[in-house]
Amino acid sequence: LHDPIVRETKANGIFDPGTGDGAQLNRVLRLRPDLRVFAGDLEPEPLEITRANVNGVTTLTGDVSQPLASRVTLSEYVDPSELLVLINFILHEVTGWRNQVDPTELMGRYFAAFGDSHGVSFAEVNRIPWNIAAQHGQKSTNIAYLVVHNWLSGQGMLTEAEWIAAARASGFSDVNVHGIRPMGPDGHHAHTRIYMSNR
């Protein structure tokens, strides 16, 4: 999802604050082997997997909802202003009723931590309104996925408009929105990638 931004970035490195298994960073290195890669995760197990899967990666323990703390740790290895931050399908995990992080506040935290960087690009699954989901069936986000990830788990899947509004309130001067898997002329998308930058 972030390929066009990765190909064109003038950053010296990439930071993935919710790395999981490191798959996103491997894709980055296939596109741009010249970039340094940094991975963060809250638990040690994903970081161990990432170290095994990604050549040359620097890992750090960090919470995706606390980017300022991650910046402090990153500064031990690199100038954070020289990084591009890539976040894939994880922000909804901290914006629901379980963690109660307000999406606008979360975007503001990323602006405070990385407003001087080469930008923050995040991709998210959108909560599709029920009437639109019914019209498009399996072309939409799966209903069971919404039930599990939005209500039962306490995560906070937002509509595309809500993600965009949070990003535009962040403080970044340039917010570029790219909808993925369009849901027809009504303008709804199953996924959204938003790139926020001051450069």
N, C-alpha and C positions, 0 to 999 in steps of 0.2 A: 504493500500500500504506500510505502514511503519512497519507493524507488526513484521517482523523478527528483525528489528533494535531495536524496543521497547522491545521485549522479552529479547534481549541479552545485552541491554545497562547497563553500570555500573554507569550511571548518577543518581543523586538524584531527578531530576525533569525534566519536559518537558515544553518547551515554544512554544506555537503556536502563532506566531505574526499576523496571519490573521484569527482569530478564527471563524468568522461567528456565527453559532449557538452553537458552542462548541462540535459538534458531534465527531470530531476527538479526543478530550480530554476524552470524555466518553469511546471511544473505548480503549484509552490508559489505563484508570483506570480498564476496564474489564480485560485487559491483565496483568497489573502491578499495583494493588491497593496500592502498597508500595510507588509509586512515587508521588511527589508533582506536581501540575499542575498550569501553568500560561498562561493566555490568553491575547492577545493584539488585538486591532482593532482601526481603525481610528474614528469610529462613536460610540456614546454611546449606541445606540439601540442594536447592536449585543452583546455588553458587558452585558447589562441587561438580554438578552436572555440566554447568557452563564452562568451568575450567577444563573439563575433559573434552568438551565438544568444540571449543573455540580457541584457535591458536592465538597466543599473544594477548589474551584478554586480561585486563586488570579487574578484579572483583572487589566489591565492598558491601558490607551489610548496611541496608538502608530501607526506609519506609517510603513507598511511592507517594504517600500523602505528606511527607516532610522533606521537600526538596532542598530547603536551606541547609538542613543537617547533611544531606548528601553532598551539597556543594562544598561544605567545609572539609569533608573527607576527600573529595576529589582533588581539592587544592593541594593535597600532599603529593599528588602524582602529575598534575597538569594544571594549566591555567583554564579554569572553567569557562572563561569568556571565549575560548577557542573551540568550544564543543557545540555540536548539534545534539539536542535531546530528542530521542524517539521513544514513544510510548504506544504500546499495542494492546488494546482491549483489556485494560486493567483498571482504569480510573473509575469505572462503574462499581468496582468492588469496594471502594472507600466512600462513595457518595450516597449510600443507602441508609436505611434506618438502623442497621447494625453499627456502623461507624459514625454516621451523622456528620460527615464532612460536607459542608455546603459547596456545590460545584463552583460557584463564583469565587468563593474564598479559596478553593483549591487552585483555580486558575491564577488568582492573585499571588498565591505562594510561589507558583512557577515563574511568574513575572519577577517577584522579589529575588528569587534564586538565580534565574537565568535570563533576565531581561537584557543583559549585556552580551549574551552568547549569540551563536548563529541561529538561534530560534528553537522553538519547541514544536514538534509535530506529533499529534496524537490521533489514533484511530479508535473508533468506538462503534459497537453495535447499538443501533437505535431502537427505542421502544416505538413500535409502529402503532398508531391508533387502531382500535379493534376493527372498525369498519373498513379501513384500508387493508389490514391484514386478511380479512375475510375475502375481499375482492381478489387478492393476488395469491392466496394459498401458499404453496411451498416457495414461491418467489420471495415471500416475506420472511422475516425472522420467525423461526419456529415457535409456535405458541407455548409448547412445553418448555422450551428454553427460557422464554420470558417468565413463566410461572416459577421455575426453579431459581433463575438468576436474579429476578427482580423482587419477588415477594417472599418466597420460602427462605432464601438464603440471606435476606436483608441487604442485598446489593441494590444499587440505584441506577438502573438503566433509564436514561433520559430520552426524550424525543430529540430529533435533529435540531429543532428550533431552540431547545433548552441548552444543548451543548454549544451551539453557536452564540447564544446570548451570554453564556458564562465566559466563553473565550473573548468576546468583544468587550466584556467588562473587566478583563484581566489587567489592562494597562499597556499591553503590546500595541504598537502603532499600526501594525499590518496583520490582519487576520484573513487568511486565505482558506476558503472552504471548498472541499471536493467531495461531492456525494457519490457513493459507490452502490451499484445495483439499484438503479432508479425504479421507483414504484409507479411509473406512469406519469401522466400530465399533472397530477395533484402535487408533485414535487417532493414526495416522501422518499427517503432512501433507507435501505436496510443497514448500510454502514456509512460512516462519515469520517473523512480525514480532515483535520484542521491544523494548519501551519501558522504559528504565531511568531512574529519576529519584529525587531526594531531596526533591522538593517535593510 
